[in-house]
Amino acid sequence: MGTAGVAGAGALWTASAEGGVTAGREDDNASRAIGTSKWDLETPALCVDLDRLERNLAALQAQMSRAGIASRPHAKTHKCPAIARLQLASGAIGICVAKISEAEVMASHGIGPLLLTTSNVTPDKIRRAMRVRTWNKDFVQPVDTEANARDLSAAAGEAGVTADVVVDVDPGGHRSGIQPGAPALALAQLVDQLPNLTLRGMLCYDGGTQHVAGFAARRAQALERLAPAAETFAAMTRAGLSAEIFSGGGTGTYNIDHETAGFTDVQAGSYVFMDAQYLAIGGSSGDVYTDFEPSLTVVTTVLNATYEGRATTDAGAKALTINRPTAIVVGETGMAYSSGSDEFGTIQYDGPSRTYKVGDRLEVIVPHCDPVVNLYDRVYGTRADRVETVWGIAARGQSQ
């Protein structure tokens, strides 16, 4: 994917063919960043390396092709319509969203097909979901109780639409979803019979397995925990029910999920950016997870270097969250980064490859990409350390 493809993928500010800038709804500082070095950005600044992003997109699709299944990436990671468009352009069959507010944002930007992965149980959210269905004919939503299925059917009838539905099956984490086996099959049969609903299949997302350390252990747990769902899916097929969708999986199991019988598509999200959490889980080839490259960083400025053995930056919890493991300083050794303070980050030296002075800039790989992205209005797309495009994070804060 070339420069033009990325710059035109829904950028909020981007260089035009005439060399100018098309400004969006935000301040002019972002538009002025086009063409500048990322090291000159006001900090903390959220940046994505476009070359690495493109390679991550290609790597996922290459694995999906080898495995004979599809990708349906999760937008909860990036919350950015521009990146969703790139995922679709790279071969994804659709985009997942975590909340109805994310679905509203993506649908309003013309993104589809959309698969919602969290059930709506309140009347207002159910009505909002039906409005999204009127905008987006390829919108699919989950259900995991009989009562909710009946509520969805009634709301769809009131809205004058037919709602596409998947049964959400619990992989054993007891976070959401109905029990596999007879309970899930009975719910699928109910959905199939209710007016105004169309059964499309099922989803089963095993979030707990995504971060199991060690590839062998992760593979064993993923296959064991998805086995009951696979049996349920086969039972749905034998019963003559729709078995078009069996969706789940993620970045940690993207190269394992195809081993589950009937599995149709992987909901990987973090693969586009990567983070310290995923690097730590190990891959099929070693202790560090190298299948995808860390493309997302935060550039930060040193504010204080007075005290021996440490330095203070402007990227604390409000820029990086306080997830574990901690942020990783790019290109350096012998230093530990902490974002425990709201406004300030702390670098502790221990035989460091270098030390910093006031005004120096550095970049860190974020602890966990999803909540970090949710802290920012925009992400600067860079190539060879120069800002090529600026994308608005349109679904930032959309957690309802």
LONU-114974 format. One record per residue: x, y, z of N, C-alpha, C in turn. Coordinates in pm, whole numbers, plus 50000, padded with zeros to 5 digits. Example, Ala and Ser with C-alpha at 12.3 -4.5 7.8 and 13.67 -1.06 7.14 Angstrom:
<atoms>
513194943150780512304955050780513204967050780 512854977550708513674989450714512905000350787 
</atoms>
This chain:
<atoms>
500854988250000500005000050000500885012450000 500675021249908501555032849894501105044649974 501885055349961501615067550036500235073050007 499855073449881498575079349845497425071649907 497575058349913496515050249969496265053250114 497325055250191497165058250332496675072450351 497255081950281496875095950300495425098250266 494885090650173493505092650132492515083750204 492925077250312492085067250377491165073250482 490845085850472489955091950569490695101050663 491795106850618492575115550703491785127850741 491965132350866491355144750909492115156650852 493415155150843494245165050774495225157250687 495375161250563496325154250479496785163350366 497985160750318498505168850209497695166550082 497345177250013496605176149887497575174549772 497035171849654497875170149535498635182949504 498055194349547498715207149520499705210849630 499835202049728500785204649835500175211849953 498875214949947498225221550059497715211450158 496865216250248496335207750353494835209550361 494115198450372492685198950394492445198050543 491885208650601491705209250746490375203350785 490345196850901489115191550955488555200651062 487875194551161487165202351259488045206551377 489295202051381490115204751497491045216651474 491945218951569492785230851562493825229951451 494355241551415495295242151303496645235951334 496975233851461498285228151493498465214551427 497405206751418497505193451356497765194751208 497075204051142497285205550998498685210350967 499235218751053500595223651031501645212951051 501245201751114502225191151139502575183451013 501725183850909502005176350787503355180350730 504205170350707505515172650650506605175450751 506245177250878507245180050980507765167051042 508845168151117509365156651189508485153651310 508315140951339507525137451457508205142251584 509515144551577510255149251694509985164051723 509305170751632508945184651654507495186351699 506775175551716505385176351759505295180651905 504215187851938503935190452078503575177152144 504045175252265503915162352331503045163352456 502515151852499502595138552440501855137852306 502425130452212501835129152079501705114352044 500515110352004500275096551963500635095151816 501535085851785502035084251648501905069651604 501665067851475501675054551417502605054651297 503525045251294504445043651183503675036751069 503485043750959502645038750851503235026550782 504545026050768505175014350707504895001850790 505055003150922504794991651009503314988051012 502464998051015501034995551010500654987550885 501174991650771500864984850646501374970550646 502564968450703503094954850710502244946150803 501724951950911500854944451001499554940450932 498984949850857497774946650781498034935050685 499154935750613499474925350516499764911950584 500424912350699500774899950768499534892550815 498554899850868497324893150911496614886750793 496484894150685495754888750571496494876950508 497814877150511498574865750458498284853150539 498234854550672497914842950756496494838250733 495554847650717494174843650692494064835850561 494794840250460494784833150332495344819050346 496434817850420497024804550441496064795450517 495344801150613494464793150698493114790450635 492774798050532491494796050466490304801750541 490534811650627489454818550695489604833450672 488694841350731488664855750705489054863550829 489284876450811489504885550923488334895150933 487974898351058486954908151087487504916651202 488434925851173489194932751278488314941051371 488804942951492488054949951595488474964651601 487494973551581487764987951582487904993551722 487614985551826487804990651962489254994051989 490154988351911491574991251928491915005351882 491475008851761491925021651702490855032351702 489575028751705488455038351710488535048751598 489095044851486489465054251380488915049351246 487935056351187487395052051058488455050650949 489475059050952490515058150849491215044750853 491505039750972492185026850983491215015550949 489955016950986488965006950946488905005650795 488975016950724488965016350577490195008850525 491335011150586492535004050544492384989050568 491784985250679491584971050707490654964550604 489604971550570488704966250467489404965450331 490194975650300490904975750173491944964650166 492474960450281493484949950282492884936050272 491544934950283490904922050265489974917550375 489784925550480488874921850587487444921150534 486644911750587485254910350541484304919450616 484784925950720483964934950799484754940250916 484094948250999484724954551114483884951551237 484544947851348483864946051475483864959151554 482824961151632482744972551724482304967251860 482784973751967482504968752101481204974152158 480854986452126479694993052184478844999252075 477575001752106476685007552006477155021351965 477785028852057478305042152020479405041051916 480265030751926481285028551823480625025051690 479565016951697478845013351574478265025751508 477725034851588477145047051533478205055351461 479385056651523480455064451461480915057951331 481175044951335481665038251215480615038651103 479355036251138478305036551037478155050450978 478275060851062478135074551012479275078350918 480415071250927481535073450837481535063650719 480435056450703480305047650588481025034450601 481405030550723482125017950743481115006450758 481344995950687480494984150697481094973050612 480704960750633479774955550733480304957150877 479374957750973479724959451113479144948051195 479974942651286479524932551381479724938051521 478634940351592478684944651732478964932451818 479874933851916480264922151996479754922852139 479024933552175478454934852309476944936152297 476214928452373474754928952368474224942252421 473134946852362472404958552412471204953452490 471074957952615469984952852699469024963852744 469404976552735468504987252776467664991852656 466464996852682465595000852570466235011252477 466935021052534467515031452450468595025852358 469475017452412470535011952329469975002552222 468924995352257468304986652157467714995052044 467065006152079466515014851975467635020751890 468745024651954469875030051878470435019651782 470475007251828470974996551741470074994851619 468794996051639467884994751525468025006551429 468345018351482468605029751393469855027251310 470895021551372472095018151296471745008251186 470864998751217470454989051116469774995750997 469065006751021468425013750909469465020750822 470625024550880471695030950802472565020650732 472755009250797473754999550753473094985850740 472874981550618472174968850596473004956750637 474304958750659475184947750698475584948650845 474704954050928474954955051072474404942651140 475274936051220474904923951292475124926351440 474194921751524474314923851668474144910851742 474704909851865474664897251938473504896552037 473214884552081472214882052184472684870052266 472424870252397472814858652478471764854752581 470534860552571469434856252657468134856052576 467204847852621465914847152554465174860452564 465194866652683464484879352701465014889952607 466334890552592466924900552504466554897952358 466484885252320466074881952183464664887052155 463774885352250462404890152231462364905452226 463184911952309463244926552305463764931552170 464774924852117465314928851987464274927151878 463524916151883462504913751782461434924451786 460994928051907459964938351920460464951851871 461714955351907462274968151865462484968751715 462914957751656463094957351511461754959451441 460704953151495459394955051436458934969651444 459174976151557458804990151573459574999051476 460834995351451461685003451362461445000151215 460684989651187460414985851050461604979550980 462454972451057463624965951000463654951351041 464484943650973464824930251016466244930551068 466414926551194467734927351258468484914251240 469724915251193470604903651182471254901151318 471214888551362471614885251499472544873051499 473544873551587474364861851617474204858451765 474254845651796474194841251934475604841851993 475734849052105477014850452174477174838752270 478224830752249478454818652328479654820852421 479504817252546480544818752648481624808052629 482914812352615483984802552603484474797052737 483854801552846484264796752978484724807553071 484844819753021485274830753107484154836853187 482914833653152481714838353223481604853553226 482134859953124482024874553114480744878453041 480484871752934479254873752857479004861052777 477824860252717477514848752635476714838252709 475974830452633475184819552688476034806952690 475664797552777476404784852784476334777552651 477454771552609477424763552485476554751252504 476294744352393475494732352399474014735352390 473214728152467471754729152457471224743352480 471744751152581471224764752599471444773552476 472634773052420472924781352301472094776852182 471944763852165471144758752053469684763152066 469144762552188467764766752209467584781552179 468554789752218468464804052189468534806552039 469414799351970469504800851825468194797051758 467554786551805466274782351748465194792951774 465224799151893464264809851922464474821651828 465724826051813466034837151722465534834051582 465724821651540465314817551405463794818251388 463064816751497461604816551490460964830251512 461664839251581461074852151614460904860751489 459804868351483459654877551370460664888951382 461054894351271461924906251262463394903451295 463744890851319465134887251342465584877051238 466864878251197467464868451108468714862951174 468744850051197469904843651258471034842851156 472214847651196473374847151106474454837551153 474324832251274475354823251325475674826151469 476954825751505477334827751645478714834151653 478974839851772480334844551801480754838951935 482034837251951482594832252077483994837852090 484124848452170485414855152187486024851352320 487164844852315487874840552436488974850652469 488564861752532489524872252563490594867952661 490244859052753491204854852854492384847352799 492224840952684493314833052627494284841552546 493874853252503494704861152412496074864552470 496164865752602497424870052663498114859052743 497734846552720498444835452784499884835152732 500854835152822502264835352783502694821652733 503434821752623503944809452564502974804152460 503464802352338502584798652228501924785152251 502674775252299502114761852318500984762052419 501184769152531500144770052634498934777552582 499184787952505498084795952450497264787752350 497964780452266497274772152166496424761552235 496994754852336496254744252405494994749852470 495114761252536493944767052604492914771752503 493364778152395492434783252295491604772052234 492254761052197491544749952133490614742852231 491064741652356490234735052457488974743252486 489144756352499488014764652539487044767452425 487504766152301486594768152188485914755352143 486364743952195485784731252152484284730352178 483774734352296482314733852316481554742952220 482134754352188481494763352091481454756951953 482534750151916482564743351787481504732451780 481324725251890480284715051894478894721351882 478734732951946477454740151937477184744651794 478214749751730478074754251592477694742651500 478314731151524477964719251444476524715051469 476064716251594474684712851626473704722351558 474074735251551473244744951479473134741051332 474234736951275474234732851134473354720551112 473484710751202472674698551189471184701451203 470874711951282469474715651303468914724151189 469744726751090469294734550976469284749450999 469964754051105470014768251136471134774951057 471074788051048472114795450978473474793551045 474444789850966475794787851018476784795750934 476374807650897477214816050812478394821850887 478184825351015479214832151094479554823951218 480834821351237481384816251364482634824751388 482434835651460483454846151471484024846851612 485294850051623485944851451753487434852951736 488174848851838489614849351830490154863451836 491464864751825492084877851836493554877451800 494254888051838495664889551801496524878451861 496204874151981497024863752045496824849951986 495694847751920495384834351869495074834351719 495454844951651495084846451509495594834951423 496724828851464497284817751387496974804151451 495974804151540495514791951606494034789551576 493274800351565491814799451560491294790851446 492034790351335491554782551220491524767551249 492204763251355492204749151390490884744751454 490054754251494488734751051549487754748751435 487114737251433486214733551324485074743651309 484854747951186483754756851156484054771551169 485204774951229485544788951254485634796651122 484964808351116484904815750990485784828150985 485944835251100486724847751093487264851751229 488394858851225489144862751344488944877551373 488674880751500488414894551542489664901451596 490794899551532492024905851580491894920951581 492424927351684492374941951693493744948151713 494454943751816495724950051854496834947951753 496664938351661497704935451564498134947751484 497214957351464497574968951382498634977551451 498594977851587499474986651664500514978951744 500074968251811500854960851909501144969552032 501594963152138501864970352262502734961752351 503094967052467503984959752558503354946952607 502034946852628501364934752674501514923452574 501274926352447501354915652347502784911352320 503734920652324505124916752302505574906452405 504974907052525505414898552635504884884352630 503904881452543503284868152549504054857452474 504974861552387505734851852310504974846752189 505714843052087505114838251963505524823951934 505114819151819505434805351782506934803351760 507664814351742509094813251713510004817851827 509424821951942510294826252049509564833052163 510334838252259509764844052381509184857952360 509564864552251508994877652219508054875952100 506904882152110505894880852005506254890351891 506764884651782507284892851671506444891751544 505294885051551504484883151431504044896551371 503794906351458503424919851416504374929751480 504554941151413505514951151458504844961951542 505524966751648504974977951724504954990551636 503774994551596503665006351509503195018751586 502615016851703502045027951780502995032051891 503325044951896504165050152003503605063452052 504065067352168503805080852219505155088052229 505245099552164506435108052176506245117052297 507255117652380507175125152505508435133652524 508335144052604509435153552627509935152552770 511245153152788511835153152922511665167052983 511075167453101510815180053171511815182953282 512385172353338513305174053451514355163153446 515625167053456516725157353459517695160753570 517185167253676518035172453784518575161353872 517775151053893518115141353996518795129153937 519825124854008520655113753958519825100953946 520025093953835519385081053817517975081453765 517505093753726516125094253681515875106653597 514755106553527514285118153451512765118053454 512185129853436510725131253437510265135853300 509185129753250508635133353119507215138853134 506635142953021505275148253024504215138052987 504565125152986503605114552951503385105353069 502365108553149501995100253262500775091953232 499955089553335498785080953319497765086653222 497685099953212496725106053120497175104952974 498405100552954498905098452818499125083852785 499325075452889499705061552865498875051352942 498015055853032497325047453130498345041053224 497865033453319498785026753413498695011653400 498365007053279498334992653253499724986653268 499754973753292500994966253300501064956353185 502264953153134503554958553176503694973153138 504734979453186504904993653164505364996553021 505295009252985505755013652853507225010252832 507605008652707508975004852670509615016452594 510745021352641511455032052571512085026152445 511735031752331512175026352203513665028652182 514375018152146515775019252107516775020452220 516325019052344517235020852458517205008652549 518245007352628518334996752728518715002952862 518514995452968518934999953100518075011053158 516825011553119515925021553177514515015853184 513815019853290512445015553312511545027753314 510395026653246509475037953235508235035253318 507825045253396506615044153476505675055653442 504385052553426503385062953402502415063853518 502895061153638502035060653755501465073853798 502125084853763501625098053798500675102953689 499665110753727498695115453629499345122953514 500175132753546500725141753444502145138353401 502855130753483504285128853458504655114053447 505585111553356506215098553348507585099153413 508055087553457509355086953523510215076453456 511455080353424512445070953372513455068153482 513625055553515514625051453613515785044853538 517005049553564518185044353495518815032853574 519315023053500520075012053560521065007153456 522215013853449523175010853344522625014353208 522125026453189521385029753067522285031152945 521695029052829522405031152703522665046052679 521895054752745522085069052741521305075252856 521515088052879520685095652972520125107652897 519085113752956518385124652889518575137852961 518485148452883518505161952941517165168652913 516915179652982515645186652967515445190852821 514245188352771513925191852633514115180452535 514835169852575514985158352487513625151552465 513465146152346512255138452317512615123752298 511705115252337511875100852321510505095152289 510465082652246509175076152220509115063052294 507895059452331507685047152405506595038852338 506785025552344505715016252304504725015852419 503455017252388502435018852492502175005652564 501715006252691501424993852765500314985752701 499174992152674498004985252617497334995052522 497334991752393496985001652291495535006452300 494584997752331493175001852326492855013752417 493155013052548492825024552633493695036652606 494915034652556495765046152525495175054252410 494775047452303494175054352189492955062452233 492205057052327490985063652374491265076752448 492535079752476492915092152544493175103752448 493235101052318493715111052222492645114752120 492705127252075491805131851969492295127951831 493605126151815494175123751683495415114951694 495745108551584496975100951575497735105951453 499035108151470499885113051361500465101151287 500145100051159500705089451076502035093851019 503095086351049504445090351008505065080050916 505965084950832506775076250748508175082050748 509165073550783510535078350798510575090350892 509805089551001509765099551108509155112851067 508575113750948507895126150906506385123950904 505665134050948504205133050953503635133650812 502955123050774502355122350641500865125250644 500215121550754498765123450763498395124550911 497245130050937496725130951074495285125851071 495025115451149493705109451151492965112851279 491725117051267490905119151385490455105851443 490495104851576490025092851645488555095351678 487725093151578486325097551582485515090751691 485875078451727485115071251829485755072251966 486675081651983487275083652114486175086652218 486245079952331485295082352439483945075952419 483755069052306482475062852279482425049152347 482115049352475482125037052555480735032752600 479705039552552478345036052592477745025452499 
</atoms>
